[in-house]
Amino acid sequence: MTRLGLCLLALLAWPALAVERVVSLAPSLSEIVLELNAADLLVGVLDGGERPAALSHVPSVGRYGQLEMERLLKLQPDLVLLWPDSIGPAQRQQLQAFGIPLLVVEPRDLARLAEQFAEIGARIGRGEQGQLLRRRFSERLAELGQRYGREQPVRVFYQVWDRPLYTIGGQQIISDALRLCGAENVFADLSLPAPQVSVEAVLQRDPEVILAGSGAQLDSWRRWPQLAAVRRQQLWPVPDKGLERPSFQMLAATEKLCAQLAEAK
């Protein structure tokens, strides 16, 4: 019998118990487990970027897009937290075929993210903490919306990468953070989470602010002085890369974004 088959036999022999062994298949989901004070439940994580120190000892089950299925099965998880894009469709079907309980988490707006703190908390035995995070997150979102709302939103191009040029679509949670901060994603009409766009498309939509991950990426836009963002000198680094990890820490990152965009002319 193959090693994978032996792992499957062990999996099928598990008794039905409360959730005690959780594998997280996204860095943001690992952060949520930490924020719910449930690090003791994590027995495996999918790596992608730098880990929090509290998870340095947790076994890896692969990297983003490259799940090591045998490693995961050996850990005998009774719950897998899944971000849909973190693994391919075939491996997701494998997990379902093995009967491993899955909780799929893909918040497309900040309100849904708040609800998922409560949902994950309930599934892993941290219901009270999940409700607390949901309430704190929702209350602060309401305060930010009242403080930073604008009658005329500022038009923003959020650059994810430069070669090729990628941005965020309207169903990506960062787009909702921009909206909360009184801004408008100039590519909000695109449905893909991270669509590839052209320089010509950016020029046509003429953003008033350009946000990017580095000064070098921003400097390349200075060759286009017709852009409102260039004329107004509003080429700004993303204030906190935590915007790209939907967990409770995204609240602080969104506050920084709002404070920065409040300076837009």
N, C-alpha and C positions, 0 to 999 in steps of 0.2 A: 504494500500500500504506500502511496506517496506521502510525503510529509504533510502536504496540504490536506490529504484525506484523514490522517491521524488527528490533525488539529480540528477538523470538522467533527469527528467522533467525540472529541472532548467537549466541543461546543454543545453538541446535542445532549450531552449527559448532564449539563448544568441544571440544578434545581431552580425553581421559580422563587427568587428572593427579591428583596428591595434592592434598588440600585446601589451598588457598592463599588463598581469598577467601570469607570467612564473613559472612553477614548475620544479625544477632540481632534477633528480633522480640519481645523483652521486656527491660526493664531488668535484671531478675535474671539473665537469661542473658548479657547483656553483662558483668555483674559477674563471673560465673563464668569467662568468657573472660579477663578481666583477672587473676583469681586463678590461672589456669593459665599466666600469663605468655605470653599469646598475643595481646596487643593488636594486634600487627603484622598479624594475619590479618583483623581486623575491617575491612570495607570499607563497612558500612552498619548503622545501628541504627534501631529503631522507638522514637521518643521517648515518654516517659511520666514526668514528674517531672524533677528536676534530674539532669543527667548528671555522672558522675565527670569530674574535670579531664582525666584521661588520654584521654577520648573526645571532647573538645571539638571536635576537628578532623574527626571521622568523619562522612561524609554521612548525612543523615536520609532514611529511606524512608517518612516519615509519622509519625502519632501513633497511640496505642493505639486500635484499632478502625477506623483510617482509613489503611490501607496504600496507598501510591502505587505501583501495580504497575509502571508504566513506569520509574520511578526504580530500583526493585529490579532489573529486568531489565537495565538499562543497566550496572549494577555487575558483571554476569556472575558471580554467586556460584556456587561449587561446593558450598556447603552452607548451608542456612538452618536456624537454630535457632528452633524454634517453640514458644511457649506457646499451647495450644489456644484460649484465650479472647481472645488478642491480635488476632486477625483473624476475620472471619466465615467460615462454611462455604463460601460461593461463592468467596472468594479463596483459601481453602485448596485447593479443587478445581482452581483455575487453576494454582496452583504445582505441583500434582501432574501436571496435564496438560502443563505445560511440561517435565516431566522433571527439575526441580531437586531434588537430594537434600535431604530433610527429616529433621531429627532432632527428634521431638516430646518435649518435656520438661515433665512435670507431676507433680512429687513430692507425694504426699499425706501423707507422713510423713517424719520426719528420717532414718530408716534408708535410705529410697529416695533422698533427696537425696544422701546420702553415696555411694551407688552411682553416681549420675549424674555426680559429679565424674570418676569413672574412665571412665564411658561417653563423656562429651564429650571428655575428654582423649585417649582412644584415637582418636576420630574426627578430631581436628584435629592429630594428631601430637604431643601432649603427654601421652603415656600414663604416663610416669614421674611427672610432676607430678600427674596425676589420681589415680594410686594413692596418692601421698603425702597429698594432701588427703583422700581417702577414709579412709585409716587414721587420720590426725590427728582428723578429725571424729568418726569412730566411737568412738575411744578416749575422747575428751572427753565424748561423749554418755553412755557407760557410767559415767564418773565422776560426772556430774551426776545420773544416775538413782539411783546409790547414795547420794549425799549428800542429795538433796532428796526422796526417796520418802517417802510418808506412808501410814500404815495406813488413815487416813480422809482421802481427798482433800478439799481445800477447794473449794467450789463457786464457779465464776467465770463472770461474764457479761462477754464481750469485745465492746465496742461499736465497730463500724466507722464508723457514721454515725448521726446523730440525726434527720434530717428528710428522708425517712422513716427509721425505726429499722432498722438492719441489724446483723447479728452474723456469726459464723462457724459453719459446720456441722461435723459430726464428721469429714468427709473433707477438711477444710482443714488444711494443715500446722501452722498456729498451734495448732489443737486438740491436735495431738500434742505440741507444745512445752509446752502447759499440763500434759498428762499426765506428761511427763518431770519437770516441776517439782513434782509432788505435788498437782496440781490437776485439776479436772474441769470441762469446758465444760458449762454447764447446758443448752445446745442441741446437744449431741453427737449426739442422735438424728436431727437433720435432715441430709439428704444433700446439699443444695445447698451450694456453697462459701461463699456470702454470702447467706443467707436474710433476708428481711424479716420482722420480728416485731413484736408489739404490746407496749405498756407492760403491759397486763394479763397477757400471757404471762410477762414478766419477773417481775412481782409474784408470780405463781403459783409460779414456780420458785425464787424467793427466794434469789438468790445471796448468798454471804458476802463476795465481793469483786466490785467492778465496775471494769473497766479501760476507759478511753476515751482518745481522742486529745487532748482539751483540758479545761481546768478548767471551761469553760462547759458542756460536755456533761455533766461529772460533777455540777456544781452543780444541774442540773435534777432529779437523782434525790433531792435532799434533801426534796422535797415529799412523799416517800413514806417516812415514818419507820418504817413497819412492816417495811421491808426490812432483813434482817440486815446487809447491807453498810453501810447508813446508820447503824444502831444502833451498829455496831462501828467506824464512821468509817474504813471501808476502801474509799473511792472514790479510786482511784489513776490517775494518767496512765500510759499505756503507756510503759514505761521506755526503749524503743528501737524506733523505727519500722522498723528493720531486720528486725524480725519479719515484716514484710509483703513482704520480698524474699528468696525462697528461694535463697540463695547461701552461700558459705562464711562470710561475715560474719554470717549468721544465728546462728552458734554463739555469738558474743559477745553478741548481742541476747538469746538464750535464757538465757545465764548471768545477765544482768541481771534477766530475768523471774523466774528461779528465786530469786535473792537477794531480790527484792521480795516474792514470794509466801511466802517462808520467815517473813516477819513477820506473816502472817495469823493471826488468833486464831480 
